[in-house]
Amino acid sequence: MRLVTVKTAQGTCAAIEDAAGRRAITDGSGRPYRDIGELLARDADWRTAAAGATQALPADAPTLRPILESGAIICVGLNYRTHVLEMGRELPTAPTYFTKLSRALTDPGTDIAMPAASQKVDYEGELAVVIGAGGRNIPADRAWDAVAGLTLLNDVSMRDFQKRSLQFFAGKTWEDSTPMGPAIVTVDELDPIGPREIVTLVNGEVRQKAPLSDLIFDVPALIADLAQIFTLQPGDIIATGTTGGVGDAMKPPRYLQHGDVVEISIDGIGTLSNRFTRA
């Protein structure tokens, strides 16, 4: 099942997407959910609501990020062996977490304006987990039950601001900087997940490529760990980390330039593509 949020003449709308097109997902009164986040939060039986959608949507309706406003965006740093080593660090014994504000999110396909204040804008292709049922104190062997599906996220990083201190936050949460989507794909369509590769292209050049099995802390481990700390809620997002090949680690570094197009792909999930611009 592929779940998307689209923009129509009437506003935004949660939808299911398949070979027959896209159809609006509605509540019991026939009102469309405004996005997949509202669907997950308001309808415990969201799978049935999505599967039963019948109201066709225009084929050319723009696709937005699936979660317009997330309650929590938890990012995992240093979670692929290749990335840890290229950054000159030791392999971690526990996950490294930082957060983003919801206002950092932006849409697939949109142009992203790089801030004049940063000259070291970098890409980070990531698998993102969207929480469905959620919960607290979830054991790893039941972690997938808490997940609605998986999507793509570009953890765009302003490296000069990120390195001002030991905390990542200042370089990671710039407004309208972090594209996500285009679709959330339910886990049943992706099993097995581990052998699938995440690939990041910049202007068609492969910069990042690794199997998801290279994660140091996999999805069940992250969910079990985070659910000890706080209650995971429907629509929360966990960005699981990036692999080796970031521009900051190259010699010399290769930061994003005006007109660069970044494409992040995982087989079965799709491709997240954005163009980066400077005024």
SVG drawing of the C-alpha trace seen along z (x, -y; Angstrom):
<svg xmlns="http://www.w3.org/2000/svg" viewBox="-21 -36 62 47">
<polyline fill="none" stroke="black" stroke-width="0.4" points="0.0,0.0 1.4,-3.4 0.1,-6.4 0.5,-10.0 -0.6,-13.5 -1.7,-15.6 -2.8,-19.2 -6.1,-19.7 -8.3,-22.7 -10.1,-22.1 -7.0,-21.8 -4.7,-19.0 -5.8,-15.4 -4.6,-12.0 -4.7,-9.4 -3.9,-5.8 -1.8,-5.4 -1.8,-2.3 -1.9,-1.2 -5.5,-2.6 -4.4,-6.1 -4.9,-8.0 -8.0,-8.0 -8.9,-10.3 -9.0,-8.6 -12.0,-9.8 -13.4,-9.5 -16.8,-8.1 -18.6,-11.3 -16.9,-11.3 -14.5,-14.2 -11.0,-13.7 -8.2,-13.5 -5.9,-16.5 -2.8,-14.4 -1.4,-10.9 -0.5,-12.3 -4.2,-13.1 -5.3,-9.7 -2.8,-7.9 -3.7,-10.0 -7.5,-9.9 -8.3,-6.4 -6.9,-3.4 -8.2,-1.3 -6.4,-3.4 -5.6,-0.4 -9.3,0.3 -10.0,-3.3 -7.2,-3.5 -8.1,-0.2 -11.8,-1.3 -11.0,-4.7 -13.0,-5.2 -13.0,-9.0 -10.7,-9.5 -8.2,-12.4 -6.7,-14.3 -3.7,-12.6 -1.8,-15.9 -2.5,-16.8 0.9,-17.8 2.4,-15.4 3.3,-16.9 5.3,-15.5 3.1,-12.7 3.2,-14.1 2.6,-17.9 3.2,-18.5 4.9,-15.8 4.6,-15.6 8.2,-14.4 11.1,-14.1 13.9,-12.0 17.1,-11.7 19.8,-9.2 23.4,-10.3 26.4,-8.0 24.3,-4.9 26.1,-3.4 29.5,-2.0 30.8,-3.7 29.6,-7.1 31.1,-6.8 34.5,-5.8 34.5,-8.6 33.9,-11.1 36.8,-9.8 34.8,-8.5 34.6,-5.2 31.6,-3.0 28.9,-3.9 27.7,-1.6 24.4,-3.4 22.3,-5.5 23.1,-9.2 19.9,-11.2 19.0,-14.7 15.7,-16.3 14.3,-18.5 11.4,-21.0 8.4,-20.1 8.8,-23.4 12.1,-22.0 10.1,-19.6 9.4,-20.4 8.0,-18.6 9.3,-16.2 10.0,-17.8 10.2,-21.3 13.2,-23.7 15.1,-24.2 16.6,-27.6 20.0,-27.3 20.4,-29.9 22.9,-32.7 24.2,-32.3 25.6,-28.8 28.2,-28.0 28.5,-24.3 25.1,-22.8 25.3,-19.0 22.9,-16.1 22.2,-13.0 20.0,-10.3 18.0,-8.4 15.3,-5.8 12.6,-7.3 10.2,-5.3 6.6,-6.7 5.0,-5.5 1.5,-4.1 0.2,-2.5 3.0,-3.8 3.3,-3.1 5.6,-2.9 8.1,-0.3 7.9,1.6 10.1,4.7 12.2,5.1 10.4,8.2 7.2,6.3 8.6,3.0 7.3,3.4 3.7,3.6 4.2,-0.1 5.2,-1.2 2.8,-2.5 5.4,-2.4 8.7,-3.7 9.6,-6.7 12.6,-8.7 14.1,-11.8 17.0,-14.1 18.6,-15.3 20.0,-18.4 22.8,-19.7 24.4,-23.1 27.8,-21.8 29.3,-25.2 26.4,-25.6 26.4,-22.0 30.1,-22.2 29.7,-25.4 29.3,-23.2 29.0,-19.5 25.2,-19.6 24.0,-19.0 20.7,-20.9 21.8,-24.3 22.9,-22.7 20.0,-20.3 16.7,-22.1 16.7,-25.1 13.2,-26.0 12.0,-24.3 15.2,-22.4 14.3,-18.8 12.3,-17.1 10.4,-13.9 8.4,-11.5 7.0,-11.1 5.1,-8.1 4.8,-6.1 5.0,-2.4 3.6,0.1 6.1,2.7 4.2,5.7 5.1,4.5 8.8,4.3 9.7,7.5 12.5,8.3 13.9,4.8 17.5,5.3 18.9,6.3 17.4,3.2 19.9,0.4 19.7,-3.3 21.3,-5.3 21.9,-9.1 22.7,-10.8 23.8,-14.4 23.3,-15.5 23.2,-11.8 26.5,-10.9 26.3,-8.2 27.5,-9.7 25.9,-7.3 25.1,-3.6 24.6,-0.9 22.2,1.9 19.9,1.1 21.4,4.1 24.5,1.9 22.6,-0.1 24.4,0.2 21.1,-0.1 18.3,1.3 14.6,0.2 13.5,2.5 16.4,1.6 15.8,-2.1 12.0,-1.8 12.7,0.3 15.2,-2.2 13.2,-5.3 10.0,-3.8 11.8,-3.5 12.3,-7.3 8.9,-8.6 5.6,-7.4 5.8,-7.0 2.7,-8.5 1.0,-8.1 2.8,-10.3 6.1,-10.5 9.1,-10.2 12.4,-8.5 15.1,-9.3 17.5,-6.3 20.8,-7.9 22.9,-8.3 25.6,-6.2 29.1,-7.1 29.6,-9.5 28.5,-12.8 30.0,-15.9 31.6,-17.1 33.8,-14.0 35.2,-14.2 38.7,-15.6 38.2,-18.4 34.6,-18.7 31.9,-18.9 29.0,-20.9 25.8,-21.5 25.9,-24.3 23.2,-26.3 21.2,-24.0 22.3,-20.7 19.6,-18.0 19.7,-15.4 17.8,-12.1 17.5,-9.5 16.1,-6.1 15.2,-2.8 13.8,0.0 10.1,0.4 9.7,-3.0 10.6,-5.3 12.7,-8.4 12.8,-11.7 14.2,-14.4 14.8,-18.1 16.7,-20.9 18.9,-23.2 19.1,-26.9 20.9,-30.1 19.5,-33.6"/>
</svg>
